[in-house]
Amino acid sequence: MSEQTAGRRIVTNIALSLDGHYARSADPRDMGWVMPYAVTDVARDHLTGLWEPATTALLGRVNAEGFLGFWPTVIGMEGADPRDEGFAKWLVESEKVVLSSTLGEPPWERTTVVDRPTAEVAAELKGGEGGDILVLASASVIKALLAADLVDRLAVTVFPVFLGRGPRLFDDGLPEGQWTLASQAAGEHGTLSLVYDRVR
């Protein structure tokens, strides 16, 4: 893992439908629409490129429970893709900061639970030492960071499906700003990986 001791980047990653939604409206926790595309080479390579330079995972409570309930089970799983196992090991071993007003003691190792505004916590992490701070699919966290203009790298996988309705990532009123395309890849089933860096 590469580490940068100054100027840590805040990197956000989320999957979007082609019509711009990150979840179904009926059940935001239903990620069944993601699964056929999340196991493609382009999606796996995309995630690997994001976690390798990162040393901290910043998560909302719901995603922390989902991610940390599932990913550790992948370690040592028969037939597991090495990229999936690599991510699972990284998630278990890395520093995790979970934003929550309802979670008490963290049920996971190397985890700190924080009940403070997202932007404040992220700015504090950014001022510390280590590699990238990776926000994994926690839409509420990403929205708050975008609103505060704290995202340095915006990573998106676009899956070729219309959800028709549901919550959107980009709300009106975000700070104006320019982004540059850092990488792009297209893969199986029309999966598209896009990574943008904030121009400051």
C-alpha positions as a Markdown table, in Angstrom:
| # | Residue | x | y | z |
|---|---|---|---|---|
| 1 | Met | 0.0 | 0.0 | 0.0 |
| 2 | Ser | 1.4 | 3.4 | -0.9 |
| 3 | Glu | 1.2 | 6.1 | 1.8 |
| 4 | Gln | 1.3 | 9.8 | 1.5 |
| 5 | Thr | 2.0 | 11.7 | 4.7 |
| 6 | Ala | 0.8 | 15.1 | 3.5 |
| 7 | Gly | -2.3 | 16.0 | 1.5 |
| 8 | Arg | -4.4 | 12.9 | 2.0 |
| 9 | Arg | -7.0 | 12.5 | -0.7 |
| 10 | Ile | -10.7 | 11.9 | 0.1 |
| 11 | Val | -11.8 | 9.3 | -2.5 |
| 12 | Thr | -15.5 | 8.4 | -2.9 |
| 13 | Asn | -16.8 | 5.4 | -4.7 |
| 14 | Ile | -20.4 | 4.5 | -5.7 |
| 15 | Ala | -22.4 | 2.6 | -8.2 |
| 16 | Leu | -25.0 | 4.4 | -10.3 |
| 17 | Ser | -27.7 | 3.2 | -12.6 |
| 18 | Leu | -27.7 | 4.6 | -16.1 |
| 19 | Asp | -30.6 | 6.9 | -15.2 |
| 20 | Gly | -28.6 | 8.3 | -12.2 |
| 21 | His | -29.9 | 6.5 | -9.1 |
| 22 | Tyr | -27.8 | 4.8 | -6.5 |
| 23 | Ala | -30.6 | 2.8 | -5.0 |
| 24 | Arg | -34.2 | 1.6 | -5.5 |
| 25 | Ser | -36.8 | 3.8 | -4.0 |
| 26 | Ala | -38.9 | 0.9 | -2.5 |
| 27 | Asp | -35.9 | -0.7 | -0.7 |
| 28 | Pro | -32.6 | 1.3 | -0.6 |
| 29 | Arg | -30.8 | -1.7 | 0.9 |
| 30 | Asp | -31.7 | -3.9 | -2.1 |
| 31 | Met | -28.5 | -4.0 | -4.1 |
| 32 | Gly | -29.6 | -6.9 | -6.3 |
| 33 | Trp | -29.5 | -4.7 | -9.3 |
| 34 | Val | -25.8 | -4.1 | -8.7 |
| 35 | Met | -24.7 | -7.8 | -8.4 |
| 36 | Pro | -24.5 | -8.9 | -12.1 |
| 37 | Tyr | -22.2 | -5.9 | -12.8 |
| 38 | Ala | -20.2 | -5.8 | -9.6 |
| 39 | Val | -18.5 | -9.1 | -10.3 |
| 40 | Thr | -17.2 | -8.0 | -13.7 |
| 41 | Asp | -13.5 | -7.5 | -14.3 |
| 42 | Val | -13.9 | -3.8 | -14.9 |
| 43 | Ala | -15.8 | -3.3 | -11.6 |
| 44 | Arg | -13.3 | -5.5 | -9.6 |
| 45 | Asp | -10.3 | -3.7 | -11.2 |
| 46 | His | -11.9 | -0.3 | -10.5 |
| 47 | Leu | -12.3 | -1.1 | -6.8 |
| 48 | Thr | -8.8 | -2.5 | -6.5 |
| 49 | Gly | -7.3 | 0.7 | -8.0 |
| 50 | Leu | -9.2 | 2.6 | -5.2 |
| 51 | Trp | -8.4 | 0.6 | -2.1 |
| 52 | Glu | -4.7 | -0.1 | -2.9 |
| 53 | Pro | -3.5 | 3.5 | -2.1 |
| 54 | Ala | -6.0 | 3.9 | 0.8 |
| 55 | Thr | -5.4 | 3.3 | 4.5 |
| 56 | Thr | -8.7 | 4.5 | 5.9 |
| 57 | Ala | -12.3 | 3.5 | 5.2 |
| 58 | Leu | -14.9 | 6.2 | 6.0 |
| 59 | Leu | -18.4 | 4.7 | 6.2 |
| 60 | Gly | -21.9 | 5.4 | 7.3 |
| 61 | Arg | -23.5 | 3.0 | 9.8 |
| 62 | Val | -25.7 | 1.2 | 7.3 |
| 63 | Asn | -22.9 | 0.5 | 4.8 |
| 64 | Ala | -20.5 | -0.4 | 7.6 |
| 65 | Glu | -23.0 | -3.1 | 8.8 |
| 66 | Gly | -23.4 | -4.4 | 5.3 |
| 67 | Phe | -19.8 | -4.3 | 4.3 |
| 68 | Leu | -18.4 | -5.7 | 7.5 |
| 69 | Gly | -21.1 | -8.3 | 7.8 |
| 70 | Phe | -20.2 | -9.7 | 4.4 |
| 71 | Trp | -16.7 | -9.0 | 3.2 |
| 72 | Pro | -14.7 | -10.8 | 6.0 |
| 73 | Thr | -16.5 | -14.0 | 5.0 |
| 74 | Val | -14.8 | -13.8 | 1.6 |
| 75 | Ile | -11.4 | -14.3 | 3.1 |
| 76 | Gly | -10.4 | -17.9 | 2.5 |
| 77 | Met | -13.7 | -18.6 | 0.6 |
| 78 | Glu | -13.3 | -21.4 | -1.9 |
| 79 | Gly | -13.2 | -20.0 | -5.5 |
| 80 | Ala | -13.1 | -16.4 | -4.3 |
| 81 | Asp | -11.7 | -14.0 | -6.9 |
| 82 | Pro | -8.2 | -12.8 | -5.6 |
| 83 | Arg | -9.3 | -9.2 | -6.1 |
| 84 | Asp | -12.3 | -9.7 | -3.9 |
| 85 | Glu | -10.2 | -11.4 | -1.3 |
| 86 | Gly | -7.7 | -8.6 | -1.4 |
| 87 | Phe | -10.4 | -6.0 | -0.8 |
| 88 | Ala | -11.8 | -8.1 | 2.0 |
| 89 | Lys | -8.4 | -8.3 | 3.7 |
| 90 | Trp | -7.8 | -4.6 | 3.2 |
| 91 | Leu | -11.2 | -3.7 | 4.8 |
| 92 | Val | -10.6 | -5.9 | 7.8 |
| 93 | Glu | -7.0 | -4.7 | 8.4 |
| 94 | Ser | -7.5 | -1.0 | 7.6 |
| 95 | Glu | -8.5 | 1.8 | 9.9 |
| 96 | Lys | -12.3 | 2.3 | 9.8 |
| 97 | Val | -14.2 | 5.4 | 10.8 |
| 98 | Val | -18.0 | 4.9 | 11.0 |
| 99 | Leu | -20.2 | 8.0 | 11.2 |
| 100 | Ser | -23.2 | 7.2 | 13.4 |
| 101 | Ser | -25.4 | 8.8 | 16.0 |
| 102 | Thr | -27.0 | 5.5 | 17.1 |
| 103 | Leu | -24.1 | 3.0 | 17.1 |
| 104 | Gly | -22.4 | 2.6 | 20.5 |
| 105 | Glu | -19.2 | 0.6 | 20.9 |
| 106 | Pro | -17.8 | -0.5 | 17.5 |
| 107 | Pro | -18.5 | -4.2 | 16.9 |
| 108 | Trp | -15.5 | -4.4 | 14.5 |
| 109 | Glu | -11.7 | -4.3 | 15.1 |
| 110 | Arg | -9.7 | -1.2 | 14.1 |
| 111 | Thr | -12.9 | 0.9 | 14.1 |
| 112 | Thr | -13.8 | 4.2 | 15.6 |
| 113 | Val | -17.4 | 5.4 | 15.8 |
| 114 | Val | -17.9 | 9.1 | 15.5 |
| 115 | Asp | -21.0 | 11.2 | 16.0 |
| 116 | Arg | -20.0 | 14.5 | 14.5 |
| 117 | Pro | -20.7 | 16.3 | 11.2 |
| 118 | Thr | -19.3 | 14.4 | 8.2 |
| 119 | Ala | -17.3 | 17.4 | 6.8 |
| 120 | Glu | -15.7 | 18.0 | 10.2 |
| 121 | Val | -14.6 | 14.4 | 10.5 |
| 122 | Ala | -13.3 | 14.2 | 7.0 |
| 123 | Ala | -11.3 | 17.4 | 7.3 |
| 124 | Glu | -9.7 | 16.1 | 10.4 |
| 125 | Leu | -8.8 | 12.8 | 8.8 |
| 126 | Lys | -7.4 | 14.6 | 5.8 |
| 127 | Gly | -5.1 | 16.6 | 8.0 |
| 128 | Gly | -3.7 | 13.5 | 9.5 |
| 129 | Glu | -1.1 | 11.0 | 8.2 |
| 130 | Gly | -1.7 | 8.0 | 6.0 |
| 131 | Gly | -2.9 | 7.1 | 2.5 |
| 132 | Asp | -6.2 | 7.9 | 0.8 |
| 133 | Ile | -9.4 | 8.0 | 2.8 |
| 134 | Leu | -11.9 | 5.8 | 0.9 |
| 135 | Val | -15.6 | 6.3 | 1.2 |
| 136 | Leu | -17.3 | 3.1 | 0.1 |
| 137 | Ala | -20.8 | 3.6 | -1.3 |
| 138 | Ser | -22.1 | 5.5 | 1.7 |
| 139 | Ala | -24.4 | 7.9 | -0.2 |
| 140 | Ser | -25.2 | 10.2 | 2.7 |
| 141 | Val | -21.5 | 10.6 | 3.5 |
| 142 | Ile | -20.6 | 11.2 | -0.2 |
| 143 | Lys | -23.4 | 13.8 | -0.5 |
| 144 | Ala | -22.2 | 15.7 | 2.6 |
| 145 | Leu | -18.6 | 15.6 | 1.3 |
| 146 | Leu | -19.7 | 16.9 | -2.2 |
| 147 | Ala | -21.7 | 19.7 | -0.6 |
| 148 | Ala | -18.6 | 20.7 | 1.4 |
| 149 | Asp | -16.4 | 20.4 | -1.7 |
| 150 | Leu | -14.1 | 18.0 | 0.2 |
| 151 | Val | -14.0 | 15.2 | -2.5 |
| 152 | Asp | -10.6 | 15.0 | -4.2 |
| 153 | Arg | -11.4 | 11.9 | -6.3 |
| 154 | Leu | -14.9 | 10.9 | -7.4 |
| 155 | Ala | -15.1 | 7.3 | -8.6 |
| 156 | Val | -18.3 | 5.9 | -10.2 |
| 157 | Thr | -19.3 | 2.7 | -11.8 |
| 158 | Val | -22.2 | 3.1 | -14.1 |
| 159 | Phe | -24.3 | 0.0 | -14.7 |
| 160 | Pro | -26.6 | -0.2 | -17.8 |
| 161 | Val | -29.9 | -0.5 | -16.0 |
| 162 | Phe | -32.7 | 2.0 | -15.4 |
| 163 | Leu | -34.2 | 2.0 | -11.9 |
| 164 | Gly | -36.9 | 4.4 | -12.9 |
| 165 | Arg | -36.9 | 6.2 | -9.6 |
| 166 | Gly | -35.0 | 6.4 | -6.3 |
| 167 | Pro | -32.5 | 8.6 | -4.6 |
| 168 | Arg | -29.9 | 10.5 | -6.7 |
| 169 | Leu | -26.3 | 11.2 | -5.8 |
| 170 | Phe | -26.1 | 14.7 | -7.2 |
| 171 | Asp | -28.4 | 17.2 | -5.6 |
| 172 | Asp | -29.1 | 20.7 | -6.8 |
| 173 | Gly | -27.0 | 23.4 | -5.1 |
| 174 | Leu | -23.6 | 21.6 | -5.1 |
| 175 | Pro | -20.6 | 24.0 | -5.3 |
| 176 | Glu | -19.5 | 24.8 | -8.8 |
| 177 | Gly | -16.3 | 23.1 | -9.7 |
| 178 | Gln | -14.2 | 21.5 | -12.5 |
| 179 | Trp | -13.1 | 17.8 | -12.6 |
| 180 | Thr | -10.6 | 16.1 | -14.8 |
| 181 | Leu | -11.0 | 12.5 | -16.0 |
| 182 | Ala | -8.2 | 10.4 | -14.3 |
| 183 | Ser | -9.3 | 7.0 | -15.8 |
| 184 | Gln | -12.0 | 5.2 | -17.7 |
| 185 | Ala | -12.7 | 1.6 | -18.6 |
| 186 | Ala | -15.6 | -0.2 | -20.2 |
| 187 | Gly | -16.3 | -3.9 | -19.6 |
| 188 | Glu | -18.7 | -6.8 | -19.6 |
| 189 | His | -22.4 | -6.1 | -19.8 |
| 190 | Gly | -21.7 | -2.5 | -20.6 |
| 191 | Thr | -20.3 | -1.7 | -17.2 |
| 192 | Leu | -18.4 | 1.6 | -17.2 |
| 193 | Ser | -15.8 | 2.7 | -14.7 |
| 194 | Leu | -15.1 | 6.5 | -14.4 |
| 195 | Val | -12.6 | 8.2 | -12.0 |
| 196 | Tyr | -12.5 | 12.0 | -11.8 |
| 197 | Asp | -10.1 | 14.2 | -9.9 |
| 198 | Arg | -11.2 | 17.6 | -8.5 |
| 199 | Val | -9.3 | 20.5 | -10.1 |
| 200 | Arg | -8.5 | 23.1 | -7.4 |
